[in-house]
Amino acid sequence: MVSPVHPGAMDWSRHYPKHCSPPAHSLDALADPDVTVQVPSKRPHSPPDDLDALCMRSCAPYTATAHAGDKRVEFADIGCGYGGLMVGLASVYPDTLMLGMEIRVKVQEYVYQRIQALRAQNEGPEGVPGGYQNISIIRMNAMKFLPNFFAKGQLTKLFFLFPDPHFKKKKHKARIISPTLLAEYAYILHPGGIIYTITDVKDLHEWMVKHLTSHPLFERIPDDELASDPAIPHVRQSTEEGKKVERNNGDKFLACFRRMDDPIAH
Ligand code: SAM
């Protein structure tokens, strides 16, 4: 598992070939006014160990920022599991790039194949992107490397759907919502952006609400405001875990939070 050294080192064209152009790797790129080329001081030491590594390796020995007009990822599904949320949202927000982030290799491979199949079945006419070109998956540890992938204020939605509960008290530090990680989520979320949380575990719900409401950069969105949010039905029903909870007649505790404006610096 490798991560880019900074968000500009990602080649997003491998994830969204119909929406992002590949970075220029040759010295010709220096002549392209749309491309900023940086020469890193060192090449990566270790060989890439998986599919995602291709995206980073393709940036060596140069890294290039996105071409003007390229789209950027705006939604991230943290611990996306089998990808049900993105598949559900792909046609609700057809012009928005979404990325699932998942730590398990087999699950990432499954979602990758799922997306490839959906793309093949939904090809558009010449010059039109076609279906599911706006969703992709990456294998990574979201508790460690999120700011390597996203720039400050880049995201407008961040999803934490049915995260692992880590029931025992001494395992609470492994929970994906924690005071330290909230600082990272606030950094990559645009002011006005939304964190969505849902779980069937009441104790975890209360934990997430407690930490998010006590953070100075997040405020809870009242439930009546959420009624008009087109993402909410998918948050409740589209993920594989959400469907399992439904089959077992379990509870679903939903709580969403808005990233507030940065305090004015004096
Ligand atoms: N959100 C999905 C759903 O609702 O169906 C999956 C929920 S599942 C209970 C939690 C997922 O988070 C698992 O697929 C797990 O592998 C993933 N996960 C746990 N820790 C992670 C981490 N640090 N980075 C990325 N993914 C993680």
Boltz pocket constraint, residues with backbone or C-beta under 6 A from the ligand:
constraints:
  - pocket:
      binder: B
      contacts: [[A, 78], [A, 79], [A, 80], [A, 81], [A, 82], [A, 84], [A, 101], [A, 102], [A, 103], [A, 104], [A, 107], [A, 140], [A, 141], [A, 142], [A, 143], [A, 144], [A, 160], [A, 161], [A, 162], [A, 163], [A, 164], [A, 239], [A, 240], [A, 241], [A, 242]]
      max_distance: 6.0
